[in-house]
Amino acid sequence: MLIHSPRYNTPLHEFGINKPFALDRGTRVQQKLAAEFGDRITTIEPNPITVSDALLVHTAEYLQTLRNPTTWREIFELNEAEYDPTSASRPLNELFDDIAFKSGGTMLAVELALRKGLAANLGGGYHHAFPSEGRGFCVLHDIAIAIRSAQKRDLCRRCLVVDVDFHQGDGTALIFRDDDSVFTLSIHSAEGWPEVKQHSDLDIEILSSETASYIERLEDGLKTALKRFSPDLVMFVAGSDAYELDVLPGSAYLKLSLAQMKKRDELVLDTFARLGVPLAMVYAGGYGPDVWEVHYFATRRLVELAL
């Protein structure tokens, strides 16, 4: 039920990138879980999505632009201090294979969740990508691709996306805004990026002065969503960038404690486990050396519920 590979630890230095993406989160979570649960913890390596899969969500014109390294610089918002092409041994556009591989992990997580009840891709969660544009470090919208693929294959019909990342799941909201088969719930910073937000089916905007009520408002939001929508599948976008130890400067508005983050994730996981609704989790945002702790506790709870 856990999808991961050593290949998730992308060697960004080979591309000349110096940015605090926490790409080792899955490995650290896997190692700690293995130490606790022994051989009951196994991981599955995914296959990459295909171009045909990507075209379920993205335009062919946009995918064509991904051959240009300049497009990648724009999506990853790389400034001169974060990108040195003279030190790179590989061009930026070769990152497509890396993103397609991790997106395949999300597709596999959906398939396993629908068969087994719970699954997690120890990565993925690129919720800012638009059909014709990559943005906010997100190239392919793996969540939407996985949902569209599952619907196309009649694996599920109705999906609820619960996004608790610091940033609004704006790409998700845009992609599914006219689709009654997908309900989008996003709880996020009211003050943080993106400055221009999309309209989810249910947006819960939290001001920096309102963090004490975060859990209560999330709980109310889940109840509201379930009154309005009956899902066959839940996609849980469990970003860790609202954590107080996240290092991304733009994530400074919420700064939730580890105890709050644990309660947040347990609330979502326990709610749908109790209802018997299949749930697939992805990691989404999280920056710096400490955010893996948030993902560890969320994944640990998912494992406890599944065993």
N, C-alpha and C positions, 0 to 999 in steps of 0.2 A: 504493500500500500504506500510505500515511500519511493519516490522516483528521484534518482540522483546519479551523478557520474563525476569522477575526478575532472572530466572535461568542463564542468561548470566553473572551475577555477581558471577563468580565462587569463592567459599571460598578457596583460595589457601593455607591459613594457615592450613587448614585441611590436606593438602598434604605435609606440611612442607616446602612450597615454599615461599621465600621472594624475589620477583623480580618485577620491576615496570611496569607490564602489566596494561594498563589502561582499566580494564574490566568493569568499571562503565560508559564508554562513552555513551553507548546506553541509559542507565537510565537517565543520565543528559540531553542528547539531548531530550529525550521523555518528560521529566518534563518541560523543557523550552518551547518546542513547544506547550505542552498542556496549559501552562500559556498564551501563545500568541493566540492560535487558538481555545481554548476551546474544545468542543465535536466534532469538525471537525477532531481532531487528535485521531485516534484509532490505536491500534496495534494488530497484530495477532500473536499468539504463534505457532511456527512450531512443526512438528513431527520430530523426529530424522531420519536421513538416516539409511538404513539397510546395512548389510554386502554386500548384493547383489549390492546395489548402489555403495558402495566403490569399489567393484570389477570391476566396469566399468572403473576404472582408475588405481587402485592399484593391486599389485600381492597378491595372497593368502599367499605367504611366508612372505611378509612384514607385512601383517595384523596379522599373527601369532606372530611375534616378539613383537607386541604391548601388549602382555600379560606379558612381562618382564619389571618391573620397570626401569631396567638399560637403556632400549631403550628410555624411556621418559626422563631420565636424560640427555642423549646425545642430543636428539632433542631440549630440552629447554636450553641446554648449562649451566647446573646448577653447579656452583662451591660450595665450602664448605660454603661460606658466604650466599649463596642463597638457600641452601637446608639442612634442619636438619631433618633427618628421625626419630630422637628420639622425636620430637615434633609433628609428623604426626599422625593423627587418621585414615587416609585412605591411601592405597597404590597408587602409581602414576598411575598404569595401569587403575584405575577406572576413570581417566580423559577421557578415550575413550568415555564414555557415554556423557560427556560434549561436546566434540568436535563433535560427531555425531549429537547432538541436534542443535548446532549452524550451522553445515553444512546443516541440514535440513532447516534452515532459508534461506540459500542461494538458495536452490532448490525451496523453496516457493516463494522467490523474483523473480526468473526467471519465474515461472508460472504466478504470478500476473502481471509482466511487459508485458508478451505476451498477457494477457487478457485486461489489463487496460492502458498500455503504459509506466507507471513508477512505480517502487517499490524499496524498500531498505531494506536490512538486516542490522540492527543496530549492526553489528558484522561481524564475518566471514572474508573471504579474505585470506586464507592460501596458498599464491601463491608460496611458496618455496618448498612445498612437491613434491617429485619425485614419480614415480610409485612404486619403490621398496625401498624407503628411505624417512624418515621424516627428516627435517632439518630446521634451521632458525626459530625455534619456531612453525613450521607448521607440523602437523601430517597427516591430510587428506587434499587433494587438493579439497576443497569444490567447487571452481569455475569450475574446469574441470568436477567434478562429476555432477554438475547441468547442464552443457552444454551437456554432454554425455547423461544424462537422458532425457533432452528435445528433443535431436535429436532422441533418441531411440523411444520416444513416438510420433514422427512426429509433435512436437510442433513448432520446428524451424529447419532450415537446415544450415544457415550460421550465424556465430557469430563473432563479432569483440570484442576483449578484449582490453580495454584502461586502462593501468596500470600506475598510477601516483605516486605510492609509492616511497619512497626514494630509495629503493633497487630494482634491476631488478627483474621482474617476471620470474625468471629463471625456476622454475618448470613448469609454464605455457608454456614457450617457448619450453621446452624439450618435454612435453606431446603432443603438437600440431605441432611439427616441420615438420612432413610429412603429414599434414592434410590440404588439400585445403579448407575445409569447415570452418576453424577457422583461423582468422587473428589476430596475436598478436602484439600489439604496447606497448612498454614500454619506458617511459621517466624516467630516474633515474640518480643517482650519478655515475659519471665515476670512482670516487676514492673509493667509499664505497664497502662494502661486497655485493655480493660474489666476491672474488678475481678472480675466474674463472667464467666468465659469459657465458650464453648460447646465441644462436642466435634467437632472435625474428624475425618476419617478418619485423618489423621496430623497431630498437633500436635508441633512442635519448639519448646520454650520455652527461651529464652536468658536467663540471668541476666546482670546487668551485669558480673560477674566472669568471664564465659565468652566474651567477644567474640572472643578469639583463636582459638577453635575454630569460629566461625560458619560459615566456608566449608566446612570438613570435615563439619560436621553437616548442612548443606544438601545437600552432595553425597551423603552417606549416605541422607538423606531421599528424594532423587530416585530413587536406586537402589531403595529399599524400595517407593516408590510404584509404580515400573514393574514390580516383581516381582508386585505385587498387582493391577495394573490396566493394561489396554491401551487407551489413548485414541485416538479419532479426531481429537480437537482438544485443544489446551492453551490455557487462559486464563491468561496471565501477569500477575499483579497486582503491578506493579513500583513500589511506594511508595518514596519517597525520604526518608521521615521518620526512618529509622534513621541518616541521615547526620549527622556531627558538627556541621555548620553549620546544621542545622534549628533553627528558633527556637521551636518549640512546647515550652513548659516540661515537659509530660508525656512528651516523647520523650527525656528526658535519660539514660535507663538504658543505651542501647546506644552511640550516638555512634561509628559506624563511619567509618573514613577513606574518602576518595574512592577510593583504590586498592582497598579491600575492597568498596566498592559496585560498582565496575567489574567486579571478579572475580565477585561474586555474580551480576550480570546476565548476564555472558558465560557463566557456567556454565549457567544456565538456557537461554539462547538457543542456545548451541552444542550442548547435550545433545539438544534436540528437532530442531534442524536436521540433526544427524548421523543421527538416527533417521528423518527424513523425516516427522515428525508436524506437521501444520499448527498454527501458534501465532498467537494474537492477544494483543497487549499493551495494557494500559491503565496510566495513570500513578498513580492512587490518591493516597495521602497525600504531603504535602510542603509545608513552610511556611517562608516567608521568601525573601530575595532570591537565595540561593545554590543552592537545591536543584535548579534547572533543570539544573545541570551533571551531576547524576546521570542525569537523564532523557536528556540529550544523548548521553552515552556509551552508554547502553542502546539508544537509537534508532539511533545511528550503527552499532552492531554489527549490529542488525537489518537496516539498509540494506546493510551490507557482505555479509551472508549472502545477501541477496536479489538483489543485482546480479550 
